[in-house]
């Protein structure tokens, strides 16, 4: 009699748990869909100019690699150092193709790392696999905005593999401090940048080597024009065209690269 009562009473409990599991599964699906929609709404996509720069031609060869994209001079004559680039937060990696192409046309091998969810915080060590393609090369690493922060962190932990670091509208936080290193550093900012936290940027100068850091200001440039993805939320309208900012940024990097020592 007791066994029968236990069997009967257990059936409602199973039904309740079944309903709970179904409700939880539905909630997970709703959350995943919601997060996906939110992510897509927040993500910055490459403009048409960036998509065109992803195509190989007579001046640069573009290839897809395991963790991103590789740009090389079309004639195969690669000069050192090679470059690894970390994109800004929520910015599609292809948005930096025009910049990578400029550096490749100047003779350098360039990698743009693709980040999980387009956030470098989840891909700090992406450079490791990219370096493994050509371990004999000398490498500099850099990035835009959030990408620069985590590029610096990678460099700080791998000074034996990296010879220089560059920042575009970005800085080295304490976790990526380079002040005690012998690395060459290039710091590029834009005068109309309203996304960069200028207070943190100023304070972060103490994390850079005093004798080997070069500072460059792009007058009239803004934060978004370090890439090719359009206007960024919260940014100022630039006083110069995107093409001019691209030219000035790429020229600053190209002029700095020969100063980097292995």
QUIZIVEN-V527582 format. One record per residue. N is the residue number from 1. RES is the residue in one small letter. SS is DSSP state (H for helix, E for strand, L for the rest). PSI is psi in degrees with one decimal (999 if undefined). D_FIRST is the distance of its C-alpha to the first C-alpha in Angstrom with 2 decimals. Layout:
BEGIN
[[N:RES:SS:PSI:D_FIRST] [N:RES:SS:PSI:D_FIRST]]
END
This chain:
BEGIN
[[1:x:L:-44.3:0.00] [2:x:H:-38.6:3.79] [3:x:H:-38.7:5.43] [4:x:H:-41.9:5.22] [5:x:H:-37.9:6.37] [6:x:H:-39.8:8.78] [7:x:H:-42.1:10.07] [8:x:H:-43.5:10.85] [9:x:H:-24.4:12.42] [10:x:H:-23.9:14.44] [11:x:H:-47.2:16.16] [12:x:H:-36.5:18.22] [13:x:H:-42.0:19.21] [14:x:H:-38.7:20.55] [15:x:H:-40.8:22.41] [16:x:H:-46.4:23.93] [17:x:H:-35.5:25.11] [18:x:H:-42.5:26.49] [19:x:H:-39.4:28.43] [20:x:H:-45.1:29.70] [21:x:H:-40.1:30.97] [22:x:H:-41.9:32.64] [23:x:H:-41.7:34.27] [24:x:H:-41.4:35.49] [25:x:H:-42.5:36.90] [26:x:H:-38.7:38.70] [27:x:H:-41.5:40.06] [28:x:H:-43.8:41.40] [29:x:H:-44.5:43.12] [30:x:H:-42.9:44.68] [31:x:H:-44.0:45.90] [32:x:H:-45.6:47.38] [33:x:H:-43.1:49.12] [34:x:H:-44.0:50.36] [35:x:H:-37.3:51.72] [36:x:H:-44.7:53.37] [37:x:H:-43.5:55.08] [38:x:H:-43.6:56.18] [39:x:H:-45.9:57.52] [40:x:H:-33.9:59.45] [41:x:H:-30.9:60.89] [42:x:H:-22.7:62.07] [43:x:L:143.3:63.42] [44:x:E:122.9:67.17] [45:x:L:152.9:68.22] [46:x:L:142.1:71.54] [47:x:L:171.0:74.41] [48:x:H:-36.9:76.26] [49:x:H:-37.0:78.92] [50:x:H:-40.4:76.30] [51:x:H:-38.5:74.88] [52:x:H:-34.9:78.42] [53:x:H:-11.9:78.99] [54:x:L:-4.3:76.09] [55:x:L:135.3:78.24] [56:x:L:146.1:80.42] [57:x:L:-158.7:84.12] [58:x:L:-9.9:87.53] [59:x:L:-25.5:87.11] [60:x:E:142.9:83.53] [61:x:E:128.2:80.80] [62:x:E:129.6:77.22] [63:x:E:150.9:74.25] [64:x:E:130.0:70.49] [65:x:E:177.4:69.15] [66:x:L:-44.6:65.69] [67:x:L:21.6:65.53] [68:x:E:-138.0:68.02] [69:x:E:146.3:71.47] [70:x:E:131.1:74.73] [71:x:E:131.6:78.19] [72:x:E:153.6:81.29] [73:x:E:137.4:84.99] [74:x:L:-28.3:85.64] [75:x:L:-3.9:88.50] [76:x:L:-1.1:86.24] [77:x:L:91.5:88.44] [78:x:L:130.2:85.91] [79:x:E:154.3:87.31] [80:x:E:152.5:85.54] [81:x:E:165.5:83.40] [82:x:E:161.9:80.43] [83:x:E:135.6:78.25] [84:x:E:131.8:74.51] [85:x:E:132.3:73.40] [86:x:E:122.4:70.16] [87:x:L:161.4:69.61] [88:x:L:163.6:68.98] [89:x:L:129.9:65.50] [90:x:L:22.1:63.96] [91:x:E:126.7:67.14] [92:x:L:136.3:66.99] [93:x:H:-33.9:68.88] [94:x:H:-15.8:71.18] [95:x:H:-14.8:72.63] [96:x:H:11.9:74.76] [97:x:H:-41.1:76.23] [98:x:H:-38.7:79.65] [99:x:H:-46.0:80.02] [100:x:H:-39.3:78.90] [101:x:H:-41.7:81.36] [102:x:H:-44.0:84.21] [103:x:H:-37.3:83.58] [104:x:H:-38.9:83.28] [105:x:H:-22.1:86.54] [106:x:L:0.8:88.12] [107:x:L:-1.9:87.11] [108:x:E:147.0:83.84] [109:x:E:128.4:80.53] [110:x:E:133.4:77.90] [111:x:E:133.6:74.11] [112:x:E:119.7:71.93] [113:x:E:136.7:68.42] [114:x:L:129.8:65.47] [115:x:L:144.2:62.88] [116:x:H:128.5:59.11] [117:x:H:21.4:58.59] [118:x:H:36.1:62.38] [119:x:L:117.0:61.99] [120:x:H:-19.1:63.89] [121:x:H:-25.1:61.48] [122:x:H:2.7:59.15] [123:x:L:36.4:61.96] [124:x:L:-36.6:64.28] [125:x:L:17.1:64.72] [126:x:H:-30.8:65.45] [127:x:H:-28.3:69.03] [128:x:H:-49.1:68.06] [129:x:H:-33.3:67.40] [130:x:H:-41.8:70.42] [131:x:H:-33.4:72.72] [132:x:H:-21.4:71.45] [133:x:H:-40.6:73.16] [134:x:L:72.8:76.59] [135:x:L:-15.9:76.25] [136:x:L:-13.4:80.02] [137:x:L:159.6:80.61] [138:x:L:138.8:81.24] [139:x:E:140.9:78.70] [140:x:E:154.4:78.62] [141:x:E:147.3:75.48] [142:x:E:-179.9:75.19] [143:x:E:171.6:73.34] [144:x:E:131.8:73.23] [145:x:L:-123.7:71.47] [146:x:H:-33.5:68.01] [147:x:H:-37.2:69.06] [148:x:H:-37.2:71.98] [149:x:H:-45.5:69.83] [150:x:H:-21.9:67.64] [151:x:H:-40.7:70.60] [152:x:H:-38.6:72.13] [153:x:H:-40.7:69.01] [154:x:H:-44.9:69.09] [155:x:H:-41.4:72.80] [156:x:H:-31.2:72.36] [157:x:H:-5.2:69.91] [158:x:L:51.2:72.00] [159:x:L:-14.7:75.64] [160:x:L:-15.9:76.44] [161:x:L:-16.9:75.57] [162:x:L:137.0:76.88] [163:x:L:-12.3:80.52] [164:x:E:158.5:80.37] [165:x:E:137.4:78.17] [166:x:E:148.5:78.88] [167:x:E:133.0:77.28] [168:x:E:106.7:77.47] [169:x:L:43.6:76.59] [170:x:L:-177.5:74.48] [171:x:L:169.7:74.68] [172:x:L:117.3:73.48] [173:x:L:-176.2:70.90] [174:x:H:-34.1:70.43] [175:x:H:-19.6:67.97] [176:x:H:27.9:70.71] [177:x:L:131.6:73.67] [178:x:L:8.0:76.67] [179:x:L:-29.3:79.14] [180:x:L:9.9:79.47] [181:x:L:171.6:79.74] [182:x:L:18.8:82.89] [183:x:L:146.4:81.54] [184:x:E:139.2:83.64] [185:x:E:138.5:82.03] [186:x:E:122.6:82.81] [187:x:E:109.3:81.61] [188:x:E:125.4:82.09] [189:x:E:167.5:81.35] [190:x:E:135.2:82.30] [191:x:L:-23.4:84.02] [192:x:L:13.9:82.03] [193:x:L:115.8:78.61] [194:x:L:0.4:76.30] [195:x:L:-38.4:73.06] [196:x:L:134.8:74.12] [197:x:L:99.4:73.42] [198:x:H:-29.9:77.02] [199:x:H:-47.6:76.27] [200:x:H:-38.1:73.92] [201:x:H:-45.0:76.46] [202:x:H:-44.4:79.26] [203:x:H:-31.3:77.23] [204:x:H:-11.1:76.18] [205:x:H:-28.5:79.81] [206:x:H:-13.7:79.36] [207:x:H:5.8:76.93] [208:x:L:150.2:79.68] [209:x:L:124.9:82.55] [210:x:L:-33.4:85.57] [211:x:L:-7.9:88.18] [212:x:L:26.2:86.62] [213:x:E:128.3:85.00] [214:x:E:131.8:86.78] [215:x:E:132.0:86.06] [216:x:E:134.5:86.71] [217:x:E:130.1:86.34] [218:x:E:101.8:86.16] [219:x:L:125.5:88.04] [220:x:L:-5.5:86.51] [221:x:L:164.3:83.47] [222:x:L:-172.2:79.86] [223:x:L:-47.9:76.46] [224:x:H:-29.0:75.31] [225:x:H:3.7:78.53] [226:x:H:-20.3:77.86] [227:x:L:-168.7:75.74] [228:x:L:72.3:76.07] [229:x:L:9.8:73.13] [230:x:L:-167.9:74.71] [231:x:L:133.1:74.46] [232:x:L:142.4:71.84] [233:x:L:130.8:70.08] [234:x:L:-3.1:71.84] [235:x:L:161.5:74.92] [236:x:L:154.6:78.53] [237:x:L:131.4:80.53] [238:x:L:152.5:82.82] [239:x:L:-8.2:86.60] [240:x:L:158.4:87.06] [241:x:L:153.6:85.84] [242:x:H:-38.2:82.96] [243:x:H:-37.2:85.49] [244:x:H:-41.3:87.62] [245:x:H:-41.5:84.77] [246:x:H:-43.0:83.64] [247:x:H:-43.4:87.22] [248:x:H:-40.0:87.64] [249:x:H:-49.0:84.31] [250:x:H:-38.8:84.81] [251:x:H:-40.4:88.40] [252:x:H:-41.8:87.37] [253:x:H:-44.9:84.86] [254:x:H:-38.8:87.30] [255:x:H:-27.7:90.03] [256:x:H:-35.3:87.73] [257:x:H:-40.9:86.29] [258:x:L:-17.2:89.51] [259:x:L:-12.7:89.48] [260:x:L:129.0:86.20] [261:x:L:140.2:86.76] [262:x:L:999:84.56]]
END
